[in-house]
Amino acid sequence: MYPAEIVLPMKKELVDAGFEDLTTSEAVDSAISSQGGVLVVINSVCGCAAGNARPAARIAAEHPKAPKLVTVFAGFDKEAVDQVRKYLLPYPPSSPSMALFKDGKLMHMIERHNIEGSPATLIADSLKGAFEEYL
């Protein structure tokens, strides 16, 4: 588990952009099973990928069709992250990562390997395209 003093500023970056911080399995179940769309961001301390993931999520959050926005933090919110990962099967654990759900069904997935080395704008464009296609 990562120390709070490292994690909290990274959590705040998404919360300040309108993401709801989920910390329990019940909160995850409620968010993902709700009607309509929800974007789940598995946040991470990994500088090589998370440094582009958070800005990409913030950019995508400004899209007119942006769904409900939620986040969990790998290595910190264990219960919530474990629950999200159940919904992401058969995808392997990946952090950071982003998943778009509609009416509880996984519609679009961006894994860590899709984030690493990609500029935030390209990642955001993938999310915005998914919003346009599925929501």
N, C-alpha and C positions, 0 to 999 in steps of 0.2 A: 504494500500500500504506500502511495506517495504521501508526503507530508502536506498538510493543508496550506501552508504558506507558499508552496509551489503551485498547487492545484487551484486554489480559490481565484487568483487573478485570471487564469485561463477559463474558468467557469464563467466569471463575470463578463468576459468578452462576449460570450454568446447570450447570456442573460440580458445584458444591456442592449442587445440587438433584437430582443423579443422572444428568445427561447425560454421555455419553461424547464427548469432544472428538476429532473426526476431522480429520486433517490431510493425508491422502494419498488418492489415487484408489482404491488397493487397499482401504483401510479403508472407504471409502464403498461400494464394490462388495460387500464382505463383509457390511456391515450391512444394506444394502437387499435383497440377495438372500437373506438368511437367512429361515428359516421363521418364520411368525408375524408379528406386527405390529412396526413401527418408526416412531417419530415423528422426523422430521428437522426441526430448526430451523435455518434460515439466519439466524444472528445478524448484527447490524449496529450501527454506531455512530450511525445516524440517530436522533436524539432524538425526532423527531416520531412515529415508529412503534415503534422498538425499545424505547423507554421503557415501552410497554405490552406489547410482544411477550414480553419476558423474564419479567415477572411472570405473564402469562397462561400461558406454558409451565410455570412453576413450579407454578402452581395445578393445571393439568391433570395434571402429573406425579404428583400425590397421589391421583388417581382410582384406585379398585381395579382397573380394567381397563386402566390405563396400560400401553402396550407398552414395548419397548426404546426408550430415549431417547438420541438422538445429536444433535450439533450441529456445524456448520461456521461459519466466520466470514468474511463477505464483506469483501473488501478486505484480507484478511490470509492466509487459507488458500486461495490461488488454485486450486491443484490440486484440492483437495477440493471447493470450491464449484463449479468447472467440471464436475466429475464428477456432483455432485448435480443440477446443472441439466440434464444429459443425460437423467436419469430423469424430470425434470419436464416435458419437452416434451409438448404444444405450448405450455405456459405460458411466457410470456416471463420473462427474468431479473427477479427481484423480491427485494429485501432490505429489511427482514426478511421472511421468509415461513416457512410451516410446512406440512409434507406428511406425511400418514399413508400408509404402505405396508403391505400385507398380502401375504406370500409374494412379494415383489418387485413387486407391482402397486400403482400409485398409486390410492388410494381416496378421499382427501379433500385439498383444497388450500386454504390460506388465503394469499392474496397480500397484498402491502403495502397496496394500496388497501382491503382488508378490515380491515386493522389500524389504519390511520391514523384517528384520531378516535374509535375504539372503546375502551371501557373494558376493562381486562384481564379482568374477570369475564365479559364478553360473549364475548371471544375464547376464553377457557378453556371456557366452556359449549359453544361450537362444537366444540372439540376433544373434550370429554368425550362429546358427542352422537355424534361420529364413532367414538369408542372403543366406545360401546354398540352402534352400528349395524354396525360392520365387524369387531370383534374378538370 
